Amino acid sequence: MEIVLASPRGYCAGVDRAIDVVTIALDLYGPPVYVRHEIVHNRHVVEALRAKGAIFVDELAGVPLGSTLVFSAHGVAPQVRAEAQARGLKPIDATCPLVTKVHLEALRFAKAGYQIALIGHAGHAEVEGTMGEAPDAMMLVQSVDDVARLAVKDPDRLAYLTQTTLSVDETTAIIAALKARFPNVRGPGREDICYATTNRQAAVKQLASECDLVLVVGSPTSSNSSRLREVAEQTGAEAHLIESVDDVDAKWLLGKRAVGVTAGASTPEHLVRGLVTWLTAQGGGPTRDLEVVKEEMFFHLPSDLSKDLEASGRADDLLSASGRTLRTR
């Protein structure tokens, strides 16, 4: 049974940055550091940061006045920022810059008088944050069927945006339905589905075409991880979403010629390696990499955190583990 590793897989630039933000904040300011929502959707990452002194909260009411507060990679609504300011908290914004892009687009369309169809999943933290930018103008669209039910004031003043972690194929179908019903609908200048989501879905499509079983390492609460399992299944492979090797049923391997392994954008690589070690112990091998796209994206630390690091005189020591350097301009 061959083992095939998809590339790219695992951490994207936004997740890598967000985790570094919390880790560096803990080292710089000392624990506790409060984090609004899970910093990324992965239980293993959250538990590791909690062990270092991070406290994860869904509401700010219990956060002591003056505390350091990190906004998660998914972004927050303006009301959350205002509440943090009112409570005298020290905010550090770890929102992925590609999510911030969608927020800015929402503001631009709303100020221009457009209604906005936001394509995304109800209850997802990213969707809640984006809709909070222009709640009176936003309408959530989760499927092609939702497009037919949209109540639009002026078909010529309608725009659409998307959550960054959706299925590329499914989103394409929804956008096509919007354009068919509303020919003058406007979209973002560049697509909102992020590079990492697009690249990982392209990689898992190729992986699933070469393997009869695909294991996606990721959290069930992670949108991009769930989409990877769906894409693999739609491509024709048996596919399972697992949080770690502990979730694998050995029966899945019976009669399989090749097992493909990938991971969601918030999954640490050590979980993938643990799975590969176990598969090898089950008689799997050889192992090969399947590189579909090479990624080189990098996001700098938030400016406020960078300034505090520079002022501390300990920047080199605190940044050494992450491999980052300061950008103060």
Secondary structure as GFF3:
##gff-version 3
##sequence-region A 1 329
A	DSSP	beta_strand	2	7	.	.	.	ID=ss1
A	DSSP	alpha_helix	13	29	.	.	.	ID=ss2
A	DSSP	beta_strand	33	36	.	.	.	ID=ss3
A	DSSP	alpha_helix	43	52	.	.	.	ID=ss4
A	DSSP	beta_strand	54	57	.	.	.	ID=ss5
A	DSSP	beta_strand	68	71	.	.	.	ID=ss6
A	DSSP	alpha_helix	78	86	.	.	.	ID=ss7
A	DSSP	beta_strand	90	93	.	.	.	ID=ss8
A	DSSP	alpha_helix	97	111	.	.	.	ID=ss9
A	DSSP	beta_strand	115	119	.	.	.	ID=ss10
A	DSSP	alpha_helix	125	131	.	.	.	ID=ss11
A	DSSP	beta_strand	138	141	.	.	.	ID=ss12
A	DSSP	alpha_helix	144	149	.	.	.	ID=ss13
A	DSSP	beta_strand	158	162	.	.	.	ID=ss14
A	DSSP	alpha_helix	168	181	.	.	.	ID=ss15
A	DSSP	alpha_helix	195	210	.	.	.	ID=ss16
A	DSSP	beta_strand	213	217	.	.	.	ID=ss17
A	DSSP	alpha_helix	223	235	.	.	.	ID=ss18
A	DSSP	beta_strand	238	242	.	.	.	ID=ss19
A	DSSP	three_ten_helix	245	247	.	.	.	ID=ss20
A	DSSP	three_ten_helix	250	253	.	.	.	ID=ss21
A	DSSP	beta_strand	258	263	.	.	.	ID=ss22
A	DSSP	alpha_helix	269	281	.	.	.	ID=ss23
A	DSSP	beta_strand	287	291	.	.	.	ID=ss24
A	DSSP	alpha_helix	303	312	.	.	.	ID=ss25
A	DSSP	alpha_helix	315	319	.	.	.	ID=ss26
###
